[in-house]
């Protein structure tokens, strides 16, 4: 919303994405979200939050790009040297 956000959980990532959106960022590069061991439900929680963010934004061309390796699925990975 214009003056506030509603988050599905208390993960700090949600607050960060809300700030990113309010600042009208064109690109989102993330580092340090390597994820948890495969099969850990916390990966699902992170992915669900990222998908909810993608569904809520107006600019469907805005991408979230990881610049460090991650176990999260369906997220673009790019070398920091390629930016």
N, CA and C atoms as an extended XYZ file, in Angstrom:
249
Properties=species:S:1:pos:R:3:atomname:S:1:resname:S:1:resid:I:1 pbc="F F F"
N         0.835       -1.190        0.000 N   UNK     1
C         0.000        0.000        0.000 CA  UNK     1
C         0.873        1.244        0.000 C   UNK     1
N         0.279        2.401       -0.214 N   UNK     2
C         1.065        3.634       -0.265 CA  UNK     2
C         1.703        3.998        1.071 C   UNK     2
N         1.021        3.725        2.158 N   UNK     3
C         1.533        4.186        3.453 CA  UNK     3
C         1.896        3.068        4.427 C   UNK     3
N         1.682        1.827        4.030 N   UNK     4
C         2.006        0.713        4.924 CA  UNK     4
C         2.082       -0.587        4.134 C   UNK     4
N         2.507       -1.634        4.826 N   UNK     5
C         2.559       -2.939        4.190 CA  UNK     5
C         1.921       -3.969        5.115 C   UNK     5
N         1.482       -5.062        4.535 N   UNK     6
C         0.953       -6.181        5.294 CA  UNK     6
C         1.819       -7.380        4.934 C   UNK     6
N         2.432       -7.983        5.939 N   UNK     7
C         3.367       -9.071        5.696 CA  UNK     7
C         2.790      -10.398        6.183 C   UNK     7
N         3.073      -11.486        5.464 N   UNK     8
C         2.519      -12.785        5.847 CA  UNK     8
C         3.241      -13.449        7.017 C   UNK     8
N         4.428      -12.923        7.381 N   UNK     9
C         5.182      -13.482        8.498 CA  UNK     9
C         6.132      -12.409        9.016 C   UNK     9
N         6.936      -12.746        9.980 N   UNK    10
C         7.818      -11.747       10.595 CA  UNK    10
C         9.262      -11.816       10.088 C   UNK    10
N         9.479      -12.452        8.953 N   UNK    11
C        10.827      -12.520        8.395 CA  UNK    11
C        11.309      -11.120        8.002 C   UNK    11
N        12.546      -10.823        8.315 N   UNK    12
C        13.121       -9.520        7.989 CA  UNK    12
C        13.089       -9.278        6.484 C   UNK    12
N        13.216      -10.324        5.700 N   UNK    13
C        13.178      -10.187        4.246 CA  UNK    13
C        11.908       -9.480        3.789 C   UNK    13
N        10.795       -9.756        4.428 N   UNK    14
C         9.537       -9.099        4.054 CA  UNK    14
C         9.606       -7.598        4.242 C   UNK    14
N        10.170       -7.166        5.346 N   UNK    15
C        10.321       -5.732        5.598 CA  UNK    15
C        11.265       -5.110        4.574 C   UNK    15
N        12.347       -5.823        4.256 N   UNK    16
C        13.303       -5.318        3.273 CA  UNK    16
C        12.645       -5.167        1.901 C   UNK    16
N        11.853       -6.147        1.497 N   UNK    17
C        11.166       -6.066        0.203 CA  UNK    17
C        10.153       -4.929        0.196 C   UNK    17
N         9.486       -4.692        1.316 N   UNK    18
C         8.532       -3.574        1.396 CA  UNK    18
C         9.259       -2.241        1.231 C   UNK    18
N        10.414       -2.106        1.859 N   UNK    19
C        11.204       -0.878        1.723 CA  UNK    19
C        11.698       -0.720        0.293 C   UNK    19
N        12.151       -1.808       -0.301 N   UNK    20
C        12.609       -1.780       -1.696 CA  UNK    20
C        11.483       -1.298       -2.606 C   UNK    20
N        10.294       -1.816       -2.381 N   UNK    21
C         9.154       -1.438       -3.228 CA  UNK    21
C         8.761        0.022       -3.004 C   UNK    21
N         8.779        0.469       -1.761 N   UNK    22
C         8.403        1.865       -1.499 CA  UNK    22
C         9.416        2.828       -2.100 C   UNK    22
N        10.668        2.381       -2.232 N   UNK    23
C        11.703        3.199       -2.850 CA  UNK    23
C        11.719        3.116       -4.361 C   UNK    23
N        10.828        2.294       -4.913 N   UNK    24
C        10.682        2.148       -6.371 CA  UNK    24
C        11.977        1.680       -7.050 C   UNK    24
N        12.656        0.734       -6.431 N   UNK    25
C        13.888        0.192       -7.008 CA  UNK    25
C        13.586       -0.503       -8.335 C   UNK    25
N        14.497       -0.378       -9.273 N   UNK    26
C        14.348       -1.027      -10.572 CA  UNK    26
C        14.898       -2.441      -10.571 C   UNK    26
N        15.932       -2.664       -9.769 N   UNK    27
C        16.591       -3.963       -9.705 CA  UNK    27
C        16.755       -4.373       -8.251 C   UNK    27
N        16.697       -5.677       -8.005 N   UNK    28
C        16.894       -6.199       -6.663 CA  UNK    28
C        17.980       -7.265       -6.728 C   UNK    28
N        19.098       -6.985       -6.080 N   UNK    29
C        20.195       -7.932       -5.998 CA  UNK    29
C        20.346       -8.347       -4.535 C   UNK    29
N        20.379       -9.639       -4.302 N   UNK    30
C        20.453      -10.143       -2.940 CA  UNK    30
C        21.683      -11.017       -2.762 C   UNK    30
N        22.318      -10.874       -1.605 N   UNK    31
C        23.478      -11.693       -1.255 CA  UNK    31
C        23.265      -12.265        0.139 C   UNK    31
N        23.779      -13.453        0.353 N   UNK    32
C        23.730      -14.046        1.678 CA  UNK    32
C        22.476      -14.844        1.976 C   UNK    32
N        21.653      -15.068        1.004 N   UNK    33
C        20.460      -15.895        1.178 CA  UNK    33
C        20.763      -17.281        0.635 C   UNK    33
N        21.725      -17.946        1.270 N   UNK    34
C        22.150      -19.247        0.773 CA  UNK    34
C        21.110      -20.325        1.011 C   UNK    34
N        20.169      -20.090        1.905 N   UNK    35
C        19.120      -21.074        2.164 CA  UNK    35
C        19.555      -22.077        3.218 C   UNK    35
N        18.622      -22.908        3.564 N   UNK    36
C        18.847      -23.937        4.571 CA  UNK    36
C        19.086      -25.273        3.873 C   UNK    36
N        19.372      -26.320        4.640 N   UNK    37
C        19.555      -27.645        4.057 CA  UNK    37
C        18.326      -28.019        3.234 C   UNK    37
N        18.536      -28.784        2.191 N   UNK    38
C        17.421      -29.222        1.350 CA  UNK    38
C        16.412      -29.969        2.210 C   UNK    38
N        15.140      -29.682        1.983 N   UNK    39
C        14.075      -30.312        2.749 CA  UNK    39
C        13.659      -29.523        3.976 C   UNK    39
N        14.411      -28.470        4.330 N   UNK    40
C        14.072      -27.647        5.492 CA  UNK    40
C        12.895      -26.739        5.126 C   UNK    40
N        11.863      -26.737        5.962 N   UNK    41
C        10.650      -25.958        5.671 CA  UNK    41
C        10.907      -24.449        5.619 C   UNK    41
N        12.016      -24.002        6.206 N   UNK    42
C        12.312      -22.560        6.179 CA  UNK    42
C        12.628      -22.065        4.767 C   UNK    42
N        13.156      -22.944        3.903 N   UNK    43
C        13.328      -22.564        2.495 CA  UNK    43
C        11.976      -22.287        1.864 C   UNK    43
N        10.989      -23.126        2.171 N   UNK    44
C         9.641      -22.936        1.632 CA  UNK    44
C         9.066      -21.599        2.086 C   UNK    44
N         9.334      -21.232        3.341 N   UNK    45
C         8.829      -19.970        3.873 CA  UNK    45
C         9.445      -18.780        3.141 C   UNK    45
N        10.759      -18.842        2.891 N   UNK    46
C        11.425      -17.778        2.139 CA  UNK    46
C        10.900      -17.693        0.711 C   UNK    46
N        10.778      -18.845        0.061 N   UNK    47
C        10.286      -18.865       -1.320 CA  UNK    47
C         8.850      -18.350       -1.399 C   UNK    47
N         8.032      -18.720       -0.425 N   UNK    48
C         6.650      -18.258       -0.384 CA  UNK    48
C         6.595      -16.733       -0.244 C   UNK    48
N         7.451      -16.185        0.595 N   UNK    49
C         7.495      -14.737        0.779 CA  UNK    49
C         7.935      -14.039       -0.503 C   UNK    49
N         8.955      -14.561       -1.161 N   UNK    50
C         9.430      -13.973       -2.418 CA  UNK    50
C         8.346      -14.054       -3.488 C   UNK    50
N         7.652      -15.176       -3.571 N   UNK    51
C         6.565      -15.315       -4.546 CA  UNK    51
C         5.417      -14.362       -4.246 C   UNK    51
N         5.098      -14.170       -2.969 N   UNK    52
C         4.038      -13.224       -2.590 CA  UNK    52
C         4.439      -11.810       -2.992 C   UNK    52
N         5.713      -11.483       -2.820 N   UNK    53
C         6.199      -10.171       -3.251 CA  UNK    53
C         6.045      -10.016       -4.761 C   UNK    53
N         6.494      -11.017       -5.500 N   UNK    54
C         6.378      -10.955       -6.962 CA  UNK    54
C         4.928      -10.787       -7.401 C   UNK    54
N         4.018      -11.486       -6.740 N   UNK    55
C         2.599      -11.399       -7.094 CA  UNK    55
C         2.005      -10.032       -6.772 C   UNK    55
N         2.580       -9.342       -5.789 N   UNK    56
C         1.991       -8.087       -5.328 CA  UNK    56
C         2.484       -6.852       -6.066 C   UNK    56
N         3.612       -6.962       -6.761 N   UNK    57
C         4.177       -5.764       -7.389 CA  UNK    57
C         3.523       -5.498       -8.742 C   UNK    57
N         3.528       -4.224       -9.104 N   UNK    58
C         2.930       -3.812      -10.372 CA  UNK    58
C         3.843       -4.122      -11.552 C   UNK    58
N         5.154       -3.903      -11.377 N   UNK    59
C         6.118       -4.111      -12.453 CA  UNK    59
C         6.524       -5.583      -12.490 C   UNK    59
N         5.852       -6.347      -13.321 N   UNK    60
C         6.108       -7.789      -13.398 CA  UNK    60
C         7.454       -8.110      -14.047 C   UNK    60
N         8.132       -7.112      -14.610 N   UNK    61
C         9.450       -7.331      -15.209 CA  UNK    61
C        10.576       -7.179      -14.191 C   UNK    61
N        10.258       -6.664      -13.004 N   UNK    62
C        11.277       -6.498      -11.968 CA  UNK    62
C        11.703       -7.875      -11.481 C   UNK    62
N        13.000       -8.110      -11.476 N   UNK    63
C        13.522       -9.419      -11.081 CA  UNK    63
C        14.280       -9.329       -9.771 C   UNK    63
N        14.224      -10.407       -9.032 N   UNK    64
C        15.083      -10.585       -7.878 CA  UNK    64
C        16.231      -11.462       -8.346 C   UNK    64
N        17.444      -10.972       -8.173 N   UNK    65
C        18.622      -11.699       -8.619 CA  UNK    65
C        19.548      -11.952       -7.438 C   UNK    65
N        19.905      -13.210       -7.244 N   UNK    66
C        20.875      -13.569       -6.220 CA  UNK    66
C        22.266      -13.406       -6.813 C   UNK    66
N        23.162      -12.809       -6.029 N   UNK    67
C        24.536      -12.638       -6.510 CA  UNK    67
C        25.506      -13.521       -5.727 C   UNK    67
N        24.979      -14.356       -4.861 N   UNK    68
C        25.757      -15.402       -4.180 CA  UNK    68
C        24.948      -16.695       -4.297 C   UNK    68
N        25.598      -17.837       -4.249 N   UNK    69
C        24.882      -19.104       -4.407 CA  UNK    69
C        23.736      -19.259       -3.395 C   UNK    69
N        22.666      -19.914       -3.836 N   UNK    70
C        21.501      -20.121       -2.990 CA  UNK    70
C        20.886      -21.483       -3.265 C   UNK    70
N        20.213      -22.018       -2.268 N   UNK    71
C        19.463      -23.257       -2.431 CA  UNK    71
C        18.004      -22.969       -2.755 C   UNK    71
N        17.632      -21.701       -2.770 N   UNK    72
C        16.252      -21.329       -3.086 CA  UNK    72
C        15.989      -21.576       -4.567 C   UNK    72
N        14.770      -21.990       -4.877 N   UNK    73
C        14.408      -22.330       -6.257 CA  UNK    73
C        13.753      -21.137       -6.951 C   UNK    73
N        13.742      -21.182       -8.252 N   UNK    74
C        13.036      -20.216       -9.087 CA  UNK    74
C        13.510      -18.768       -8.863 C   UNK    74
N        14.781      -18.630       -8.531 N   UNK    75
C        15.356      -17.303       -8.358 CA  UNK    75
C        16.603      -17.233       -9.231 C   UNK    75
N        16.686      -16.172      -10.001 N   UNK    76
C        17.796      -15.996      -10.908 CA  UNK    76
C        19.097      -15.826      -10.120 C   UNK    76
N        20.147      -16.497      -10.567 N   UNK    77
C        21.484      -16.391       -9.959 CA  UNK    77
C        22.426      -15.794      -10.985 C   UNK    77
N        23.152      -14.765      -10.595 N   UNK    78
C        24.085      -14.121      -11.488 CA  UNK    78
C        25.341      -13.763      -10.710 C   UNK    78
N        26.487      -13.917      -11.337 N   UNK    79
C        27.748      -13.546      -10.700 CA  UNK    79
C        27.786      -12.042      -10.489 C   UNK    79
N        28.305      -11.640       -9.360 N   UNK    80
C        28.445      -10.210       -9.087 CA  UNK    80
C        29.330       -9.542      -10.135 C   UNK    80
N        30.224      -10.311      -10.732 N   UNK    81
C        31.113       -9.767      -11.766 CA  UNK    81
C        30.375       -9.537      -13.084 C   UNK    81
N        29.179      -10.121      -13.222 N   UNK    82
C        28.412       -9.964      -14.457 CA  UNK    82
C        27.403       -8.826      -14.416 C   UNK    82
N        27.392       -8.102      -13.316 N   UNK    83
C        26.419       -7.001      -13.177 CA  UNK    83
C        26.974       -5.740      -13.769 C   UNK    83
